[in-house]
């Protein structure tokens, strides 16, 4: 990977898509693919694919295209998926439980090791083998166990304090489902997931399409 210049966020955001599509190709026993063929599957221009991959060394051969397994494994390394990551969930409600029950995390090397909550009805139960602890035990757990990422699925009123506590205890990654954008130190990486924003974007596109369709009928 070329570390001399910053890779754009747009390129980084496309890498998981490449990884997913290449995985599908491997499952279909496809051993090589051209940028043109990959572009048709992914709805990205072949030129864009070549530009994206050139940020990391290219990986293609003229007249051959891309070796699917090799490119899949190289993107896996770029994304850091060649190692195991330990995650905790803070907030054992519906979203938190759904994430713990999502078995594809383990397939990607993401292992949820604990859930924390304040609800006495949840504390002590297990979700797919993962125990729910009292949030008061979180500091001790983080200090005694390697935690790469904290998944925050708690009310917005609590999210900032919890996130700052986790950062102070050494957690460097936050996957934030709470309805608030977190302001964290530069050495803490936050990925905010706003589910309602995504739904509103979908609804806008539906309404825009219906309006365009209505104009076309007149």
C-alpha positions as CSV (number, residue, x, y, z in Angstrom):
1,X,0.0,0.0,0.0
2,X,1.3,3.4,-0.9
3,X,1.5,5.4,2.3
4,X,3.1,8.5,0.7
5,X,-0.2,10.0,-0.2
6,X,-3.7,9.9,1.3
7,X,-6.2,7.6,-0.3
8,X,-9.5,9.3,-0.8
9,X,-12.5,8.2,1.3
10,X,-14.5,7.4,-1.8
11,X,-11.9,4.8,-2.8
12,X,-11.8,3.4,0.7
13,X,-15.6,3.1,0.8
14,X,-15.5,1.1,-2.4
15,X,-13.0,-1.5,-1.1
16,X,-15.5,-3.5,0.8
17,X,-17.6,-3.8,-2.3
18,X,-14.7,-5.1,-4.3
19,X,-14.0,-7.6,-1.5
20,X,-17.6,-8.7,-1.5
21,X,-17.9,-9.1,-5.2
22,X,-14.6,-10.9,-5.5
23,X,-15.8,-13.3,-2.8
24,X,-18.9,-14.0,-4.8
25,X,-16.7,-14.7,-7.9
26,X,-14.6,-17.1,-5.9
27,X,-17.7,-19.0,-4.7
28,X,-18.7,-19.3,-8.4
29,X,-15.2,-20.8,-9.2
30,X,-14.2,-17.8,-11.4
31,X,-10.4,-17.6,-11.4
32,X,-9.9,-14.4,-13.4
33,X,-11.8,-11.3,-14.5
34,X,-11.1,-8.2,-16.5
35,X,-11.8,-4.7,-15.2
36,X,-14.5,-4.4,-17.9
37,X,-16.3,-7.6,-16.6
38,X,-15.9,-6.5,-13.0
39,X,-17.3,-3.0,-13.9
40,X,-20.4,-4.6,-15.4
41,X,-21.0,-6.5,-12.2
42,X,-20.4,-3.6,-9.9
43,X,-21.8,-0.7,-11.9
44,X,-18.5,1.1,-11.7
45,X,-16.5,2.1,-14.8
46,X,-13.5,-0.1,-15.7
47,X,-11.4,3.1,-15.7
48,X,-12.5,3.8,-12.1
49,X,-11.7,0.3,-11.0
50,X,-8.2,0.5,-12.5
51,X,-7.7,3.9,-10.8
52,X,-8.9,2.6,-7.4
53,X,-6.6,-0.4,-7.5
54,X,-3.6,1.5,-8.8
55,X,-3.7,3.3,-5.4
56,X,-2.5,0.0,-3.9
57,X,-0.3,-1.3,-6.7
58,X,-2.6,-2.2,-9.5
59,X,-2.7,-6.1,-9.2
60,X,-3.7,-6.5,-12.9
61,X,-1.9,-7.9,-15.9
62,X,-2.4,-6.6,-19.4
63,X,-4.1,-9.1,-21.5
64,X,-5.1,-11.2,-18.5
65,X,-7.0,-9.0,-16.2
66,X,-7.1,-9.8,-12.5
67,X,-6.5,-13.1,-10.7
68,X,-9.6,-13.2,-8.5
69,X,-8.2,-15.1,-5.6
70,X,-5.0,-13.0,-5.5
71,X,-6.9,-9.7,-5.7
72,X,-9.4,-10.9,-3.1
73,X,-6.6,-11.7,-0.7
74,X,-4.7,-8.5,-1.4
75,X,-7.9,-6.4,-0.6
76,X,-8.4,-8.5,2.4
77,X,-4.9,-7.4,3.7
78,X,-5.6,-3.8,2.7
79,X,-8.8,-3.8,4.8
80,X,-7.0,-5.5,7.6
81,X,-9.2,-8.6,7.5
82,X,-6.2,-11.0,7.7
83,X,-6.4,-10.8,11.5
84,X,-9.1,-11.2,14.2
85,X,-10.7,-8.1,15.9
86,X,-12.3,-8.1,19.3
87,X,-15.5,-6.1,19.7
88,X,-17.8,-5.2,22.5
89,X,-21.4,-4.0,22.3
90,X,-22.5,-1.2,24.6
91,X,-26.3,-1.3,24.7
92,X,-28.1,-4.7,24.7
93,X,-31.4,-3.6,23.2
94,X,-32.8,-4.6,19.9
95,X,-30.0,-3.3,17.6
96,X,-27.3,-4.5,20.0
97,X,-28.9,-8.0,20.1
98,X,-29.3,-8.1,16.3
99,X,-25.7,-7.3,15.8
100,X,-24.6,-10.0,18.2
101,X,-26.8,-12.5,16.4
102,X,-25.3,-11.6,13.0
103,X,-23.1,-14.6,12.3
104,X,-21.3,-13.1,9.3
105,X,-19.2,-11.0,11.7
106,X,-17.2,-14.1,12.7
107,X,-16.6,-15.0,9.0
108,X,-14.9,-11.6,8.6
109,X,-12.8,-12.0,11.7
110,X,-14.9,-9.8,14.0
111,X,-15.5,-11.4,17.3
112,X,-18.0,-9.9,19.8
113,X,-16.7,-10.8,23.2
114,X,-19.1,-9.0,25.6
115,X,-22.2,-6.9,25.8
116,X,-22.8,-4.1,28.4
117,X,-26.1,-2.7,29.6
118,X,-27.8,-1.0,32.6
119,X,-31.0,-3.0,32.4
120,X,-31.1,-5.6,35.2
121,X,-33.4,-7.8,33.1
122,X,-30.6,-8.2,30.5
123,X,-27.6,-8.4,32.8
124,X,-26.5,-12.0,33.2
125,X,-28.2,-13.3,30.1
126,X,-26.3,-14.6,27.1
127,X,-26.9,-13.7,23.4
128,X,-25.6,-16.4,21.1
129,X,-23.1,-17.3,23.8
130,X,-22.0,-13.7,24.5
131,X,-22.7,-12.6,28.1
132,X,-24.4,-9.3,29.0
133,X,-22.5,-7.5,31.8
134,X,-23.4,-4.6,34.0
135,X,-22.0,-1.4,32.4
136,X,-20.2,-0.8,35.7
137,X,-17.9,-3.7,34.8
138,X,-17.0,-2.2,31.5
139,X,-13.9,-0.4,32.6
140,X,-12.4,-3.5,34.3
141,X,-13.2,-5.6,31.2
142,X,-11.6,-3.2,28.7
143,X,-8.5,-2.8,30.9
144,X,-8.1,-6.6,31.1
145,X,-9.1,-7.6,27.6
146,X,-8.1,-6.5,24.2
147,X,-10.9,-4.4,22.7
148,X,-10.4,-3.2,19.1
149,X,-13.8,-1.7,18.5
150,X,-16.8,-0.7,20.7
151,X,-20.2,-0.8,19.0
152,X,-22.4,1.8,20.5
153,X,-26.2,1.1,20.4
154,X,-27.3,3.3,23.4
155,X,-29.4,6.4,23.7
156,X,-27.8,9.6,22.4
157,X,-27.9,11.2,25.9
158,X,-25.4,8.5,27.0
159,X,-23.3,8.0,23.9
160,X,-20.8,10.9,24.3
161,X,-19.9,10.1,27.9
162,X,-19.5,6.4,27.2
163,X,-17.5,7.0,24.1
164,X,-15.1,9.3,25.9
165,X,-14.7,6.8,28.8
166,X,-13.9,4.1,26.3
167,X,-11.4,6.3,24.5
168,X,-9.7,7.1,27.9
169,X,-9.5,3.3,28.6
170,X,-7.7,2.8,25.2
171,X,-10.4,1.8,22.7
172,X,-9.4,3.3,19.4
173,X,-12.4,2.3,17.2
174,X,-16.1,3.2,17.7
175,X,-18.9,2.0,15.5
176,X,-21.6,4.4,16.5
177,X,-25.3,3.5,16.0
178,X,-26.4,6.2,18.6
179,X,-28.3,9.1,17.1
180,X,-25.5,11.6,17.7
181,X,-22.2,12.4,15.9
182,X,-19.4,11.9,18.3
183,X,-16.6,14.4,18.8
184,X,-13.6,12.3,19.7
185,X,-9.8,12.7,19.9
186,X,-7.9,12.5,16.6
187,X,-6.4,9.1,17.5
188,X,-9.9,7.5,17.9
189,X,-11.6,6.5,14.7
190,X,-15.4,6.8,14.6
191,X,-17.8,5.4,12.0
192,X,-21.3,6.9,12.5
193,X,-24.2,4.8,11.3
194,X,-27.5,6.7,11.1
195,X,-30.2,4.2,10.1
196,X,-32.9,6.9,9.7
197,X,-30.7,9.0,7.5
198,X,-30.3,6.0,5.1
199,X,-34.1,5.5,5.2
200,X,-34.8,9.1,4.5
201,X,-32.4,9.1,1.6
202,X,-34.3,6.1,0.2
203,X,-37.6,7.9,0.6
204,X,-36.3,11.0,-1.1
205,X,-35.2,8.9,-4.1
206,X,-38.6,7.1,-4.3
207,X,-40.4,10.5,-4.2
208,X,-38.0,12.0,-6.8
209,X,-38.6,9.0,-9.1
210,X,-42.4,9.2,-8.7
211,X,-42.3,13.0,-9.4
212,X,-40.2,12.4,-12.5
213,X,-42.5,9.6,-13.6
214,X,-45.5,11.8,-13.1
215,X,-44.0,14.6,-15.3
216,X,-43.3,12.1,-18.0
217,X,-47.0,11.0,-18.1
218,X,-48.3,14.5,-18.7
